Each structure stands twice: as structure tokens, then as C-alpha cells.
Amino acid sequence: MIEGLAPMIVFVTAILTTGGVLVLRPISKRLGSYLDAVTQAKLRPSPDADLARIAEVLGSIDGRLNQLEERQDFAEALISASDPKILTVPTSLRAPERN
């Protein structure tokens, strides 16, 4: 009786392990997929936050564009001015020429 007990224990253990894997593997895969989806949903910012960030960036770009337009208008006004003194730079302020 004792000689046949060890192979029977090994055989029963193998059957239980195989059955457990066959039953629990699909369940654990589904649970893993669900937990991954929940984690990704928590890490992904909400669309409202994205829209607010986009609106903020567009407002910043609009402000910078307005500044550029003002600078361009100012530069055009200086260039078209009839006073040539405005456009001349003294030689002491000019950068030295490189050869």
C-alpha cells in the first residue's frame, strides 16, 4: 500500500494543478485586463482638462501674436518715418565687422 501512495499523490497533484490552471487562467486574464483598463482610465486626463489646457495655450498664442503685430506696426512706422535720424545708428554702437 505504501509503495503505491507516492505515485498516486504525484498523479493527483498533477491533475489538480492542471485543472486549477485551466479554470483559473481565463479568470485571471480577464481580471488583469479589467485592472489594466481601470488603471489607464485613472491615469488618462479627462477631456475637460485637455480642453482647458488647449484654451489656455491658444490664449497665450493669441497674446503673443498680438504683441508681434504691435511690434511689426511699430517697426513699420519707424521705417516709414520721414526723419532719417531715427534710422541711423552711431558708429560707436555698431558691431565691429568680421573678416
Backbone atoms as SQL, in Angstrom:
CREATE TABLE atoms (id INTEGER PRIMARY KEY, chain TEXT, resi INTEGER, resn TEXT, atom TEXT, x REAL, y REAL, z REAL);
INSERT INTO atoms VALUES
  (1, 'A', 1, 'MET', 'N', 0.822, -1.194, 0.000),
  (2, 'A', 1, 'MET', 'CA', 0.000, 0.000, 0.000),
  (3, 'A', 1, 'MET', 'C', 0.867, 1.259, 0.000),
  (4, 'A', 2, 'ILE', 'N', 1.921, 1.273, 0.760),
  (5, 'A', 2, 'ILE', 'CA', 2.773, 2.455, 0.863),
  (6, 'A', 2, 'ILE', 'C', 3.538, 2.688, -0.429),
  (7, 'A', 3, 'GLU', 'N', 3.862, 1.615, -1.174),
  (8, 'A', 3, 'GLU', 'CA', 4.602, 1.797, -2.424),
  (9, 'A', 3, 'GLU', 'C', 3.763, 2.500, -3.479),
  (10, 'A', 4, 'GLY', 'N', 2.480, 2.349, -3.472),
  (11, 'A', 4, 'GLY', 'CA', 1.595, 2.965, -4.468),
  (12, 'A', 4, 'GLY', 'C', 1.085, 4.337, -4.065),
  (13, 'A', 5, 'LEU', 'N', 1.382, 4.753, -2.817),
  (14, 'A', 5, 'LEU', 'CA', 0.877, 6.041, -2.329),
  (15, 'A', 5, 'LEU', 'C', 1.601, 7.232, -2.956),
  (16, 'A', 6, 'ALA', 'N', 2.906, 7.163, -3.129),
  (17, 'A', 6, 'ALA', 'CA', 3.679, 8.280, -3.681),
  (18, 'A', 6, 'ALA', 'C', 3.291, 8.576, -5.130),
  (19, 'A', 7, 'PRO', 'N', 3.193, 7.574, -6.008),
  (20, 'A', 7, 'PRO', 'CA', 2.765, 7.892, -7.375),
  (21, 'A', 7, 'PRO', 'C', 1.333, 8.440, -7.430),
  (22, 'A', 8, 'MET', 'N', 0.467, 7.967, -6.538),
  (23, 'A', 8, 'MET', 'CA', -0.906, 8.457, -6.508),
  (24, 'A', 8, 'MET', 'C', -0.938, 9.926, -6.081),
  (25, 'A', 9, 'ILE', 'N', -0.117, 10.320, -5.114),
  (26, 'A', 9, 'ILE', 'CA', -0.056, 11.710, -4.658),
  (27, 'A', 9, 'ILE', 'C', 0.463, 12.603, -5.786),
  (28, 'A', 10, 'VAL', 'N', 1.483, 12.153, -6.492),
  (29, 'A', 10, 'VAL', 'CA', 2.036, 12.916, -7.612),
  (30, 'A', 10, 'VAL', 'C', 0.979, 13.060, -8.706),
  (31, 'A', 11, 'PHE', 'N', 0.275, 11.975, -9.037),
  (32, 'A', 11, 'PHE', 'CA', -0.748, 11.998, -10.077),
  (33, 'A', 11, 'PHE', 'C', -1.902, 12.928, -9.706),
  (34, 'A', 12, 'VAL', 'N', -2.373, 12.853, -8.458),
  (35, 'A', 12, 'VAL', 'CA', -3.472, 13.718, -8.004),
  (36, 'A', 12, 'VAL', 'C', -3.029, 15.178, -7.998),
  (37, 'A', 13, 'THR', 'N', -1.795, 15.435, -7.556),
  (38, 'A', 13, 'THR', 'CA', -1.265, 16.802, -7.552),
  (39, 'A', 13, 'THR', 'C', -1.177, 17.352, -8.977),
  (40, 'A', 14, 'ALA', 'N', -0.739, 16.545, -9.926),
  (41, 'A', 14, 'ALA', 'CA', -0.644, 16.977, -11.321),
  (42, 'A', 14, 'ALA', 'C', -2.026, 17.278, -11.891),
  (43, 'A', 15, 'ILE', 'N', -2.996, 16.429, -11.598),
  (44, 'A', 15, 'ILE', 'CA', -4.358, 16.650, -12.093),
  (45, 'A', 15, 'ILE', 'C', -4.943, 17.930, -11.489),
  (46, 'A', 16, 'LEU', 'N', -4.768, 18.142, -10.184),
  (47, 'A', 16, 'LEU', 'CA', -5.297, 19.343, -9.538),
  (48, 'A', 16, 'LEU', 'C', -4.608, 20.609, -10.059),
  (49, 'A', 17, 'THR', 'N', -3.310, 20.534, -10.284),
  (50, 'A', 17, 'THR', 'CA', -2.576, 21.689, -10.809),
  (51, 'A', 17, 'THR', 'C', -3.061, 22.018, -12.220),
  (52, 'A', 18, 'THR', 'N', -3.173, 21.002, -13.063),
  (53, 'A', 18, 'THR', 'CA', -3.644, 21.218, -14.430),
  (54, 'A', 18, 'THR', 'C', -5.068, 21.767, -14.435),
  (55, 'A', 19, 'GLY', 'N', -5.930, 21.199, -13.624),
  (56, 'A', 19, 'GLY', 'CA', -7.317, 21.684, -13.543),
  (57, 'A', 19, 'GLY', 'C', -7.377, 23.111, -13.021),
  (58, 'A', 20, 'GLY', 'N', -6.563, 23.410, -12.034),
  (59, 'A', 20, 'GLY', 'CA', -6.541, 24.772, -11.495),
  (60, 'A', 20, 'GLY', 'C', -6.078, 25.788, -12.526),
  (61, 'A', 21, 'VAL', 'N', -5.066, 25.407, -13.294),
  (62, 'A', 21, 'VAL', 'CA', -4.576, 26.313, -14.334),
  (63, 'A', 21, 'VAL', 'C', -5.645, 26.505, -15.412),
  (64, 'A', 22, 'LEU', 'N', -6.275, 25.427, -15.828),
  (65, 'A', 22, 'LEU', 'CA', -7.304, 25.526, -16.870),
  (66, 'A', 22, 'LEU', 'C', -8.500, 26.355, -16.422),
  (67, 'A', 23, 'VAL', 'N', -8.844, 26.300, -15.157),
  (68, 'A', 23, 'VAL', 'CA', -10.003, 27.042, -14.652),
  (69, 'A', 23, 'VAL', 'C', -9.631, 28.478, -14.299),
  (70, 'A', 24, 'LEU', 'N', -8.494, 28.662, -13.630),
  (71, 'A', 24, 'LEU', 'CA', -8.160, 29.995, -13.109),
  (72, 'A', 24, 'LEU', 'C', -7.458, 30.901, -14.122),
  (73, 'A', 25, 'ARG', 'N', -6.840, 30.363, -15.167),
  (74, 'A', 25, 'ARG', 'CA', -6.119, 31.212, -16.120),
  (75, 'A', 25, 'ARG', 'C', -7.046, 32.189, -16.844),
  (76, 'A', 26, 'PRO', 'N', -8.164, 31.752, -17.402),
  (77, 'A', 26, 'PRO', 'CA', -9.052, 32.733, -18.064),
  (78, 'A', 26, 'PRO', 'C', -9.597, 33.792, -17.095),
  (79, 'A', 27, 'ILE', 'N', -9.862, 33.378, -15.883),
  (80, 'A', 27, 'ILE', 'CA', -10.374, 34.320, -14.889),
  (81, 'A', 27, 'ILE', 'C', -9.305, 35.363, -14.557),
  (82, 'A', 28, 'SER', 'N', -8.073, 34.909, -14.368),
  (83, 'A', 28, 'SER', 'CA', -7.008, 35.848, -14.019),
  (84, 'A', 28, 'SER', 'C', -6.668, 36.763, -15.202),
  (85, 'A', 29, 'LYS', 'N', -6.764, 36.259, -16.436),
  (86, 'A', 29, 'LYS', 'CA', -6.529, 37.122, -17.591),
  (87, 'A', 29, 'LYS', 'C', -7.591, 38.220, -17.686),
  (88, 'A', 30, 'ARG', 'N', -8.844, 37.862, -17.466),
  (89, 'A', 30, 'ARG', 'CA', -9.925, 38.862, -17.502),
  (90, 'A', 30, 'ARG', 'C', -9.761, 39.884, -16.374),
  (91, 'A', 31, 'LEU', 'N', -9.392, 39.408, -15.214),
  (92, 'A', 31, 'LEU', 'CA', -9.182, 40.310, -14.080),
  (93, 'A', 31, 'LEU', 'C', -8.011, 41.249, -14.365),
  (94, 'A', 32, 'GLY', 'N', -6.948, 40.739, -14.965),
  (95, 'A', 32, 'GLY', 'CA', -5.810, 41.576, -15.326),
  (96, 'A', 32, 'GLY', 'C', -6.182, 42.626, -16.358),
  (97, 'A', 33, 'SER', 'N', -6.955, 42.246, -17.346),
  (98, 'A', 33, 'SER', 'CA', -7.406, 43.207, -18.367),
  (99, 'A', 33, 'SER', 'C', -8.284, 44.287, -17.750),
  (100, 'A', 34, 'TYR', 'N', -9.165, 43.879, -16.850),
  (101, 'A', 34, 'TYR', 'CA', -10.040, 44.843, -16.186),
  (102, 'A', 34, 'TYR', 'C', -9.233, 45.826, -15.346),
  (103, 'A', 35, 'LEU', 'N', -8.284, 45.307, -14.567),
  (104, 'A', 35, 'LEU', 'CA', -7.461, 46.186, -13.727),
  (105, 'A', 35, 'LEU', 'C', -6.604, 47.120, -14.585),
  (106, 'A', 36, 'ASP', 'N', -6.109, 46.640, -15.719),
  (107, 'A', 36, 'ASP', 'CA', -5.342, 47.489, -16.625),
  (108, 'A', 36, 'ASP', 'C', -6.218, 48.604, -17.193),
  (109, 'A', 37, 'ALA', 'N', -7.442, 48.279, -17.572),
  (110, 'A', 37, 'ALA', 'CA', -8.355, 49.291, -18.113),
  (111, 'A', 37, 'ALA', 'C', -8.704, 50.332, -17.051),
  (112, 'A', 38, 'VAL', 'N', -8.917, 49.896, -15.824),
  (113, 'A', 38, 'VAL', 'CA', -9.236, 50.838, -14.742),
  (114, 'A', 38, 'VAL', 'C', -8.044, 51.753, -14.471),
  (115, 'A', 39, 'THR', 'N', -6.845, 51.191, -14.469),
  (116, 'A', 39, 'THR', 'CA', -5.642, 51.988, -14.228),
  (117, 'A', 39, 'THR', 'C', -5.434, 53.009, -15.339),
  (118, 'A', 40, 'GLN', 'N', -5.611, 52.590, -16.584),
  (119, 'A', 40, 'GLN', 'CA', -5.456, 53.518, -17.706),
  (120, 'A', 40, 'GLN', 'C', -6.497, 54.630, -17.656),
  (121, 'A', 41, 'ALA', 'N', -7.713, 54.312, -17.237),
  (122, 'A', 41, 'ALA', 'CA', -8.756, 55.333, -17.138),
  (123, 'A', 41, 'ALA', 'C', -8.419, 56.354, -16.053),
  (124, 'A', 42, 'LYS', 'N', -7.802, 55.908, -14.969),
  (125, 'A', 42, 'LYS', 'CA', -7.430, 56.832, -13.900),
  (126, 'A', 42, 'LYS', 'C', -6.244, 57.695, -14.297),
  (127, 'A', 43, 'LEU', 'N', -5.304, 57.140, -15.060),
  (128, 'A', 43, 'LEU', 'CA', -4.119, 57.885, -15.453),
  (129, 'A', 43, 'LEU', 'C', -4.393, 58.858, -16.592),
  (130, 'A', 44, 'ARG', 'N', -5.369, 58.567, -17.431),
  (131, 'A', 44, 'ARG', 'CA', -5.683, 59.416, -18.563),
  (132, 'A', 44, 'ARG', 'C', -6.422, 60.662, -18.068),
  (133, 'A', 45, 'PRO', 'N', -5.942, 61.858, -18.454),
  (134, 'A', 45, 'PRO', 'CA', -6.641, 63.069, -18.013),
  (135, 'A', 45, 'PRO', 'C', -8.009, 63.167, -18.673),
  (136, 'A', 46, 'SER', 'N', -8.896, 63.840, -17.993),
  (137, 'A', 46, 'SER', 'CA', -10.254, 63.972, -18.517),
  (138, 'A', 46, 'SER', 'C', -10.255, 64.925, -19.707),
  (139, 'A', 47, 'PRO', 'N', -11.231, 64.780, -20.608),
  (140, 'A', 47, 'PRO', 'CA', -11.302, 65.665, -21.772),
  (141, 'A', 47, 'PRO', 'C', -11.487, 67.130, -21.381),
  (142, 'A', 48, 'ASP', 'N', -12.147, 67.393, -20.254),
  (143, 'A', 48, 'ASP', 'CA', -12.333, 68.777, -19.819),
  (144, 'A', 48, 'ASP', 'C', -10.993, 69.421, -19.482),
  (145, 'A', 49, 'ALA', 'N', -10.104, 68.658, -18.861),
  (146, 'A', 49, 'ALA', 'CA', -8.783, 69.188, -18.528),
  (147, 'A', 49, 'ALA', 'C', -7.995, 69.465, -19.804),
  (148, 'A', 50, 'ASP', 'N', -8.126, 68.574, -20.792),
  (149, 'A', 50, 'ASP', 'CA', -7.441, 68.792, -22.066),
  (150, 'A', 50, 'ASP', 'C', -7.976, 70.036, -22.761),
  (151, 'A', 51, 'LEU', 'N', -9.277, 70.206, -22.765),
  (152, 'A', 51, 'LEU', 'CA', -9.868, 71.379, -23.413),
  (153, 'A', 51, 'LEU', 'C', -9.463, 72.664, -22.709),
  (154, 'A', 52, 'ALA', 'N', -9.394, 72.634, -21.395),
  (155, 'A', 52, 'ALA', 'CA', -8.979, 73.822, -20.650),
  (156, 'A', 52, 'ALA', 'C', -7.517, 74.149, -20.948),
  (157, 'A', 53, 'ARG', 'N', -6.675, 73.119, -21.041),
  (158, 'A', 53, 'ARG', 'CA', -5.259, 73.336, -21.355),
  (159, 'A', 53, 'ARG', 'C', -5.094, 73.880, -22.764),
  (160, 'A', 54, 'ILE', 'N', -5.870, 73.355, -23.707),
  (161, 'A', 54, 'ILE', 'CA', -5.812, 73.846, -25.087),
  (162, 'A', 54, 'ILE', 'C', -6.278, 75.294, -25.161),
  (163, 'A', 55, 'ALA', 'N', -7.347, 75.626, -24.439),
  (164, 'A', 55, 'ALA', 'CA', -7.831, 77.003, -24.435),
  (165, 'A', 55, 'ALA', 'C', -6.784, 77.945, -23.840),
  (166, 'A', 56, 'GLU', 'N', -6.096, 77.495, -22.809),
  (167, 'A', 56, 'GLU', 'CA', -5.053, 78.312, -22.185),
  (168, 'A', 56, 'GLU', 'C', -3.890, 78.549, -23.150),
  (169, 'A', 57, 'VAL', 'N', -3.483, 77.498, -23.845),
  (170, 'A', 57, 'VAL', 'CA', -2.378, 77.622, -24.800),
  (171, 'A', 57, 'VAL', 'C', -2.775, 78.534, -25.956),
  (172, 'A', 58, 'LEU', 'N', -4.006, 78.390, -26.447),
  (173, 'A', 58, 'LEU', 'CA', -4.467, 79.258, -27.534),
  (174, 'A', 58, 'LEU', 'C', -4.533, 80.715, -27.090),
  (175, 'A', 59, 'GLY', 'N', -4.936, 80.962, -25.857),
  (176, 'A', 59, 'GLY', 'CA', -4.954, 82.330, -25.335),
  (177, 'A', 59, 'GLY', 'C', -3.549, 82.903, -25.263),
  (178, 'A', 60, 'SER', 'N', -2.605, 82.080, -24.841),
  (179, 'A', 60, 'SER', 'CA', -1.210, 82.521, -24.780),
  (180, 'A', 60, 'SER', 'C', -0.678, 82.831, -26.177),
  (181, 'A', 61, 'ILE', 'N', -0.978, 81.979, -27.125),
  (182, 'A', 61, 'ILE', 'CA', -0.533, 82.209, -28.505),
  (183, 'A', 61, 'ILE', 'C', -1.170, 83.469, -29.070),
  (184, 'A', 62, 'ASP', 'N', -2.440, 83.696, -28.758),
  (185, 'A', 62, 'ASP', 'CA', -3.118, 84.901, -29.235),
  (186, 'A', 62, 'ASP', 'C', -2.463, 86.157, -28.662),
  (187, 'A', 63, 'GLY', 'N', -2.116, 86.126, -27.387),
  (188, 'A', 63, 'GLY', 'CA', -1.441, 87.269, -26.771),
  (189, 'A', 63, 'GLY', 'C', -0.092, 87.540, -27.406),
  (190, 'A', 64, 'ARG', 'N', 0.667, 86.476, -27.662),
  (191, 'A', 64, 'ARG', 'CA', 1.974, 86.652, -28.292),
  (192, 'A', 64, 'ARG', 'C', 1.832, 87.161, -29.718),
  (193, 'A', 65, 'LEU', 'N', 0.813, 86.695, -30.428),
  (194, 'A', 65, 'LEU', 'CA', 0.577, 87.169, -31.786),
  (195, 'A', 65, 'LEU', 'C', 0.214, 88.652, -31.789),
  (196, 'A', 66, 'ASN', 'N', -0.579, 89.074, -30.827),
  (197, 'A', 66, 'ASN', 'CA', -0.927, 90.499, -30.715),
  (198, 'A', 66, 'ASN', 'C', 0.317, 91.334, -30.441),
  (199, 'A', 67, 'GLN', 'N', 1.211, 90.843, -29.583),
  (200, 'A', 67, 'GLN', 'CA', 2.459, 91.563, -29.329),
  (201, 'A', 67, 'GLN', 'C', 3.308, 91.664, -30.591),
  (202, 'A', 68, 'LEU', 'N', 3.380, 90.583, -31.346),
  (203, 'A', 68, 'LEU', 'CA', 4.146, 90.614, -32.588),
  (204, 'A', 68, 'LEU', 'C', 3.548, 91.602, -33.586),
  (205, 'A', 69, 'GLU', 'N', 2.225, 91.649, -33.663),
  (206, 'A', 69, 'GLU', 'CA', 1.575, 92.603, -34.560),
  (207, 'A', 69, 'GLU', 'C', 1.884, 94.036, -34.144),
  (208, 'A', 70, 'GLU', 'N', 1.847, 94.312, -32.853),
  (209, 'A', 70, 'GLU', 'CA', 2.165, 95.657, -32.372),
  (210, 'A', 70, 'GLU', 'C', 3.616, 96.014, -32.691),
  (211, 'A', 71, 'ARG', 'N', 4.523, 95.075, -32.492),
  (212, 'A', 71, 'ARG', 'CA', 5.934, 95.333, -32.800),
  (213, 'A', 71, 'ARG', 'C', 6.139, 95.556, -34.293),
  (214, 'A', 72, 'GLN', 'N', 5.435, 94.770, -35.097),
  (215, 'A', 72, 'GLN', 'CA', 5.541, 94.933, -36.545),
  (216, 'A', 72, 'GLN', 'C', 5.021, 96.305, -36.968),
  (217, 'A', 73, 'ASP', 'N', 3.884, 96.715, -36.410),
  (218, 'A', 73, 'ASP', 'CA', 3.338, 98.036, -36.726),
  (219, 'A', 73, 'ASP', 'C', 4.303, 99.139, -36.294),
  (220, 'A', 74, 'PHE', 'N', 4.915, 98.974, -35.130),
  (221, 'A', 74, 'PHE', 'CA', 5.870, 99.976, -34.644),
  (222, 'A', 74, 'PHE', 'C', 7.088, 100.040, -35.561),
  (223, 'A', 75, 'ALA', 'N', 7.602, 98.875, -35.967),
  (224, 'A', 75, 'ALA', 'CA', 8.771, 98.849, -36.847),
  (225, 'A', 75, 'ALA', 'C', 8.439, 99.469, -38.201),
  (226, 'A', 76, 'GLU', 'N', 7.259, 99.178, -38.725),
  (227, 'A', 76, 'GLU', 'CA', 6.854, 99.773, -39.999),
  (228, 'A', 76, 'GLU', 'C', 6.701, 101.280, -39.881),
  (229, 'A', 77, 'ALA', 'N', 6.189, 101.731, -38.739),
  (230, 'A', 77, 'ALA', 'CA', 6.055, 103.171, -38.537),
  (231, 'A', 77, 'ALA', 'C', 7.424, 103.834, -38.475),
  (232, 'A', 78, 'LEU', 'N', 8.383, 103.200, -37.831),
  (233, 'A', 78, 'LEU', 'CA', 9.737, 103.751, -37.769),
  (234, 'A', 78, 'LEU', 'C', 10.389, 103.789, -39.148),
  (235, 'A', 79, 'ILE', 'N', 10.213, 102.715, -39.899),
  (236, 'A', 79, 'ILE', 'CA', 10.838, 102.650, -41.220),
  (237, 'A', 79, 'ILE', 'C', 10.231, 103.680, -42.163),
  (238, 'A', 80, 'SER', 'N', 8.933, 103.868, -42.072),
  (239, 'A', 80, 'SER', 'CA', 8.276, 104.811, -42.984),
  (240, 'A', 80, 'SER', 'C', 8.342, 106.250, -42.492),
  (241, 'A', 81, 'ALA', 'N', 8.941, 106.478, -41.322),
  (242, 'A', 81, 'ALA', 'CA', 9.040, 107.842, -40.790),
  (243, 'A', 81, 'ALA', 'C', 9.923, 108.682, -41.708),
  (244, 'A', 82, 'SER', 'N', 9.621, 109.954, -41.765),
  (245, 'A', 82, 'SER', 'CA', 10.374, 110.828, -42.664),
  (246, 'A', 82, 'SER', 'C', 11.658, 111.330, -42.024),
  (247, 'A', 83, 'ASP', 'N', 11.849, 111.092, -40.721),
  (248, 'A', 83, 'ASP', 'CA', 13.038, 111.576, -40.032),
  (249, 'A', 83, 'ASP', 'C', 14.159, 110.550, -40.176),
  (250, 'A', 84, 'PRO', 'N', 15.200, 110.830, -40.934),
  (251, 'A', 84, 'PRO', 'CA', 16.270, 109.846, -41.135),
  (252, 'A', 84, 'PRO', 'C', 17.130, 109.650, -39.898),
  (253, 'A', 85, 'LYS', 'N', 17.069, 110.551, -38.915),
  (254, 'A', 85, 'LYS', 'CA', 17.869, 110.392, -37.698),
  (255, 'A', 85, 'LYS', 'C', 17.443, 109.160, -36.903),
  (256, 'A', 86, 'ILE', 'N', 16.190, 108.815, -37.005),
  (257, 'A', 86, 'ILE', 'CA', 15.669, 107.682, -36.237),
  (258, 'A', 86, 'ILE', 'C', 16.326, 106.379, -36.702),
  (259, 'A', 87, 'LEU', 'N', 16.572, 106.270, -37.982),
  (260, 'A', 87, 'LEU', 'CA', 17.076, 105.021, -38.532),
  (261, 'A', 87, 'LEU', 'C', 18.593, 104.903, -38.507),
  (262, 'A', 88, 'THR', 'N', 19.303, 105.999, -38.298),
  (263, 'A', 88, 'THR', 'CA', 20.763, 105.923, -38.304),
  (264, 'A', 88, 'THR', 'C', 21.278, 105.513, -36.939),
  (265, 'A', 89, 'VAL', 'N', 22.297, 104.679, -36.938),
  (266, 'A', 89, 'VAL', 'CA', 22.920, 104.188, -35.707),
  (267, 'A', 89, 'VAL', 'C', 24.324, 104.775, -35.652),
  (268, 'A', 90, 'PRO', 'N', 24.704, 105.386, -34.532),
  (269, 'A', 90, 'PRO', 'CA', 26.063, 105.923, -34.435),
  (270, 'A', 90, 'PRO', 'C', 27.104, 104.828, -34.621),
  (271, 'A', 91, 'THR', 'N', 28.247, 105.184, -35.149),
  (272, 'A', 91, 'THR', 'CA', 29.291, 104.183, -35.426),
  (273, 'A', 91, 'THR', 'C', 29.834, 103.572, -34.153),
  (274, 'A', 92, 'SER', 'N', 29.760, 104.302, -33.041),
  (275, 'A', 92, 'SER', 'CA', 30.259, 103.734, -31.770),
  (276, 'A', 92, 'SER', 'C', 29.381, 102.594, -31.275),
  (277, 'A', 93, 'LEU', 'N', 28.114, 102.551, -31.691),
  (278, 'A', 93, 'LEU', 'CA', 27.204, 101.481, -31.252),
  (279, 'A', 93, 'LEU', 'C', 27.176, 100.293, -32.203),
  (280, 'A', 94, 'ARG', 'N', 27.759, 100.468, -33.375),
  (281, 'A', 94, 'ARG', 'CA', 27.732, 99.369, -34.338),
  (282, 'A', 94, 'ARG', 'C', 28.700, 98.270, -33.925),
  (283, 'A', 95, 'ALA', 'N', 28.371, 97.059, -34.298),
  (284, 'A', 95, 'ALA', 'CA', 29.252, 95.933, -34.014),
  (285, 'A', 95, 'ALA', 'C', 30.430, 95.959, -34.967),
  (286, 'A', 96, 'PRO', 'N', 31.590, 95.557, -34.491),
  (287, 'A', 96, 'PRO', 'CA', 32.761, 95.569, -35.385),
  (288, 'A', 96, 'PRO', 'C', 32.578, 94.522, -36.497),
  (289, 'A', 97, 'GLU', 'N', 33.101, 94.868, -37.663),
  (290, 'A', 97, 'GLU', 'CA', 32.990, 93.958, -38.797),
  (291, 'A', 97, 'GLU', 'C', 34.000, 92.829, -38.664),
  (292, 'A', 98, 'ARG', 'N', 33.595, 91.648, -39.104),
  (293, 'A', 98, 'ARG', 'CA', 34.467, 90.476, -39.039),
  (294, 'A', 98, 'ARG', 'C', 34.976, 90.174, -40.442),
  (295, 'A', 99, 'ASN', 'N', 36.206, 89.758, -40.522),
  (296, 'A', 99, 'ASN', 'CA', 36.786, 89.409, -41.822),
  (297, 'A', 99, 'ASN', 'C', 36.883, 87.922, -41.973);
